[in-house]
Amino acid sequence: MLDTLKEVFNEIDNLDREKVMELMRKVINIDTSVPPGDKYREFLDIIKPDFEKLGLSCEEVIVPEELIKEIPLALEGPRINLVATKDFGQNDYVSFYAHMDVVPAPKEGWKFDPFEATMIKSGKIFGRGVADMKGAIPCLIMALQFIEQFNLTPKFNIRVLLCTDEEIGIWPGVRYLKEKGYVKGIVYNMDAVNSPIIPVGSGGDLDVVIETHGQSCHSGVNFMGVNALEEMIPIMNELIALKRIVEERESNDIPGFPRPGTGEMRNMFPMFNLDIIRAGEKANIVPDLCTLTVNRRFIPDEKVEDVKQEILEAIERGKAKSKALEVKTYFMYNYPAVRIDPSSPASTRMKKVLSLVQNIPEEKILTIGMSGSTDMGFLTDHDMVIRGVGSAGSKQHGVNENIRLRDVKLFIKEIISFLCIEL
């Protein structure tokens, strides 16, 4: 098997650039930004034939409108998910997951049109979603093409899940697919970087919207009104105090990133951000409404009910010092937290794959908890691995998002190895 893999790897090393870019243009050149997420139909019409040519049977699954209405955003069009399956006569499945949506990409600052995949001479590929995460889909297609070309027999049946609305949560497509029984076996989430790291956790995601209500009046007679912005400040002070407490916490057992500026290692820790504040229309009007949005990333050790409760208690402490006429609080639970067993069959297999493909000892492969959140939180009863085609410099969600051709090749090798190697 190893001799065959060497032959396959050599073929991958000599991949034609135009073949790579033909697939990259298919996925990147369709603007699947969410909101509104109105191009899922167009995207699947372009990419589904590539899976059908490889012998995968395809089924489209639409998230019902009554569920999508729970998402407080301006969404357009059906939320169509693709489930593609190929049975290799094995007992177990690997479900390869990718989300089709991307965050919006204003063109200011981009070297190239963000919705026209572009490769430069060095092999760097630019475009919105190449790293997060549509660029992984061509890698999977090419991996399956090599498996077919070299007549390899995967150790698993294969299921591909191309899903909607990961970037906004609440009802991402994979949550609905899970509830309807479409997710099978090991979940191979292709939304990550290719460093020699095995993610073993990710944060849950909770948004909190707080409103202070006052009474508007002319700024020249402000004593006749109640300034909703100013009366938000006591609440903000209590939330900032809570932030300091929260961000000192650590997971009991999930390694995390070093403390910024010190390099001191610590376990995975939660994050608390005051992200958006809006109030007022004109400088000569005392604002009667102030809205603050807080984003709370909680670790698997925390319970979302406890997270909500301590925020409510902080708001109540601030409210006692505020003259706001009314304070309203709304919670949006976007994603559960994720914990992955570092000794699970999937994690063990991935360590061997990384050791083989990246030529590093298994003991040098780190396990770490990610500070970001993922819709994998809805699949916590599945064994899973999280790997991707991006790198630390890929600028996910940023201007000039990019991946490298050499990482495309590396990721293809990882997928093939995960499916085919003997343990």
N, C-alpha and C positions, 0 to 999 in steps of 0.2 A: 504493500500500500504506500509506503514512504517513497519508493522509487517512482510510483505513478504520480504522487503528489509533487515530487521534484519536477517531473515533466510538465504537470499542470502549472506549477508556479513559474516555470520558465516561459510558458506561453503567456501567462498573465504579465510578466515583466516586459514582454514585447507587445503589449496591447496597443492597437492603433488608436491614436489620439482622436481621430475623427469618429471612430466607433463609440468612444466614451462620450464625446460631445453631442453626437446624434441623440443619445438617450438623455443626456443632461438638458439639452434644449427642450426635449419633450416635456420634462417635468418642471423646469424653471420658467419657461417662457409663457406659461399660463399663470396669471395672477390669482392665486388662491388665498389672498389676504383675507383675514377675518378680524373684525367685521369688514364686509358683509358675508364673505364665504359663499359667493354666488356662482362659482366656477367649478364646483365639484363634478357636475355632469360633463362639462367639457374636458376636465382632467381625466376622468375615467374612460371617456371615449377614445382618448389618445393612448393611454397606457395599458388598458385591459387587453388589447390584442397581443401585446408582448407576452403576457402570461398564458394566454390561450395557445399561442404558437408553441409554448413549452409543455403543453399537455395538461395544464391546470384547468379544472372546471371552475367557472366563475359564477358567483351569485351576488347580486346587489341587495343591500339591506338598508332601508331608509328609517332614520329615527323619527318617530311620530311627532307631528306638529305640537301636540299638547305638551310634550316634554320640552321641546325647543322653546316654547313660550315661557318656561321657567328661567331662561337666560335673559337678563335685563339689557340686551344689546340689540342694535338694529341689524338683524340678520335677514338675508334674502336667499331664496332658492331652497330646494330639498337638500337634506343632509344625507347624501348617498355614500354608503360605505361598501367597499369591495371585499368579499371573502373568496379567495382563490385556493383550491385544494388539489394536491396530487398524492395519491396513495401509492406508496412503494412496497406495500405488503408488510409493513413493520407494525409492532405493537404500540409504539409511542409516537407522539406528534411533537413537532416544533412549530409554534405559531410565530411567524415573523411579523412584527408590528412596525408600521410607519404611519405618521399622520400627514395628511395632504395639505393642511392649512399652514400658512405662514403669518408672521406679523407684518403689518404694513411697512412699506419702504419708500418714504419720500425720496425723490431723486437727488436732492441737494447733497453734495459731498461725495457722491458715488463716482468712481472712475469710469464705470460703464452703466448702461441701463440695467437696473437691478432685476428686471424681468426679461433679460436676454442673456442667457448663460454665455460667458466669455472666458476662454482660456488664453493666458499670455504665454510667452516663450518659455518661462521658467516652469510651466506646468501648473501654475496656480489658476483655479477656476473661480470666477466671481459670479454672484447672483443671489437674490434673496431666496433662502431656503436650501442652499447647497449643503450647509452644515446642519441646519435645524429645519427640517430634516429630510427634505425631498431628495437630496443628493444621494441618500442611502438606497433609494429605490432602484436606480440604475445599477448600483453595485450588486444588489440582490439578483436582478435580472441577469446580469453578466455572470454571476456565480452559478446560477441555474443553467445558463447556456454552456458553461465549461463542464458542469456535471454531465450534461447530455452529450456534449462533444466527446468526452473521454469515457463515456459509458460507466460512470461511477454509480455505486449504489448507496444512497444515503441510509443511515442507521435509523432514520425517522421518516414518517410521513410528513409532508410539508403543508402547512396552511399559511397563507399570506393575508394579513389584515391591513387594508389601506383605509384609514379612519379620518373622520371629520372632527374639527373643533377642539383639538388638544389645547390650542393657545388660549382658549377662553374658559375651559372647564365646565363644571356643573353637569352638563349632559354631553360629554365628548362621545364620539361614535363608539369607541371601544367599551364604554360603560354599558351601552345598549347591547352591543354584541355579546358581552359577558352575560348579561341577564337573559339573553335568548339562547345561550348555550353554544355560541360559535367559537369561543376561545378554547383551544385544546392543548394539553400537554405543557411542555416548557414554553414560556414566552420569551422570545428573543427580541427585545426592544432595541431598535437600531437608532435610537435618539441619544447619542452620547459622543464622547471623544475616543480616540484610539490609543491614548496613553496606556502604559502597562498597569492599569488600575482596574479592580473589580468593584463597582459600586455595590454597597450592601445596605443602602438606605437612602431615602430622600424625604424632604420635608413635606408636611401637609400644608395646605394653602387656604387661609381664611381671610376674607375681606370684611372690614367693618366700616359702615357708613354712619357717621354721627351728624345729626342736625341740631343746631341751636336756633331757636326761633325768638326773634325780638320784635321791635316795633319801629318802623321807619318814620323819619321826620327830616326836616331841613337840618343840615349840618350846623347852621348858625344858631339853632335852638336845640342842641342835642339832648338837653335835659328833658325834653318832651318825648323822647323815644328810648328804645333799648337797643344798643348796638350788638347785634348777634355775633359779629366777628370778635369784638372785645370780650364778650361773655363766653366765647369758646376757649379763651386762653386758660382759665382755671382747669378746664377739662384736659386741655393739651398738656399742662404742667403735670397733672396726675398720670397721663399716659406716658410722658417722657420718663417719669420716675419708675413706672412699671417696666418700661423698655430696658432700663439699666439692670433691673432685677432679672428680667427674662433672659437677657443675653449673657448672663453669667452662668446659666444652667448648662449642663452637659448631659449627653446620653450616658447611660451606665456602661454600654459595651460597644457602641458603634464609633469607630475612629472618624475624626473629622479633619478639617484643614487647620494649619497653624494659625495662631493669633496674629493678626496683621501687625507688621512692624517689629515683632519680637521673634518670630520663628518658633515660638513655644508651641509644642504639640498639645492638642486638646481633642477630646471626643467631639462628635457632632453636636452642634449647638443651635438653638432656635434664633430666629430673627424677628425684629419688631420695627416696622417702618411707618412713619407718618408721611404719606406719599402725595396726597392731593388736598388742597384747601381752596374753596371757592366762596366768595362773598362780594356783595356790592355791585352796583351798576354805574355809579357816578360819584365823584368825590364830594359833591354837595348833598348827598343823600345818606343818612345813617342806614346801614344795611339791616334788613329785618330777617335775613336768613344766612347762615354760614354752614357749609357742608365740609366735613373732614373725612377723608378716606384713609383708613389704616390697613396695612397689609401685614398679616402675622403668619410667619412660617414656623410650624411647630414640628418637633422631632417625634419619632415613633414612641418614645417613652411617655409623651404627654397625651392626655385625652382631650379631644376637641371640646367636650362639655366643660372641662375645667378651664380651658383656654378662654372660652366665651365668658365664663363666670368671673374670672379675675379682671377681664376687660370691663365688664358691666360694673364691677365693684369700683374700679378706678374712675369710671364715668360718674358714678354716684358720688364719689368723694369730691370730684370736680364740680359737679352740679350743686353741691351744698355750698360752694364758694362763688357760684355764678348767679347772676341776676337774669339769666335767660328765662323767658316766659314759658318755654317748653323745650325739652330735649328728647329727641327721638333717636333710636339706634336700630340699625338693620345689619344682619349678618348674611354673607354669601359664602357658603362652604364650597370651595372650588375643587379641592382634591384632598383625599386622605393621605396620611403619611405612609411610607413604604419601609418595610424591614425585609432584608434578604439574608438567608442563612449562608454564610461564607463557605460552609462545608457541604452545601446541598449538591446533588448530582449535576445541576447546571453550572454552578460556580466551579466545581471541581473540574468539569470538562473544559470550561473556558480557560482555566489556569493552564491546562495542558496545551490548549490551542495557542494561547499567547506565548507560552514557552517555545512551542514549535515554530510559529510564524515569525515572532519577533526575536527569537534566539536569545532568550533570557532565562535564568534559573527561576523555577516556580517561587522560591522563597523571596525573590526580589519583586514579585508582583504584589502591589499594595491593595488592601481593602479599605474603602473609605465611604463615608456617608456624604451624599450630595446636598448642597444647601438649596438647590432648586426643587421645584415640584413637578410631578408628572401624573398623567392619568393612569399610570400603572398602580396607583393607589386603589383603583377599583378592582384590581386583579390579585389581591394579596394572598389568596389561597393557591396561587400558581407558583411553581418554581420559575425563576426568571433570571435572565442576564441582561445587562444594559451595556451595549457597545455601539460605536458609531464611526463615521468617516471624518468627523471634524477633529480639530486639534485645539490646543490652548490659544492659538492665535487666529482662530476662525471668525471671530467677531460675530458670533450668533446674536441676532436681534439688532446688530449695529450696522453702521455704514460700511460698505465694502466687505460684506460677508463673503467668506471664501473657504475653499478646501484645496488640497494639493493632490496632484495626479498620483504621486507616490503613495498617498494615504488611501486613495481609491483602490489601488492595486493591493495594498495591505489588507483593506477591509474585505475585498473579494476573497483573498486567501483565507481570512479568518472564518468567513461564512462557510466556505467549502470544507475547511478542516473541521469545524464544529459539526457539520452534518455527516462527515464521512470517516473520520479517523477512528481507529480501534483504540479502546482504552485498555 
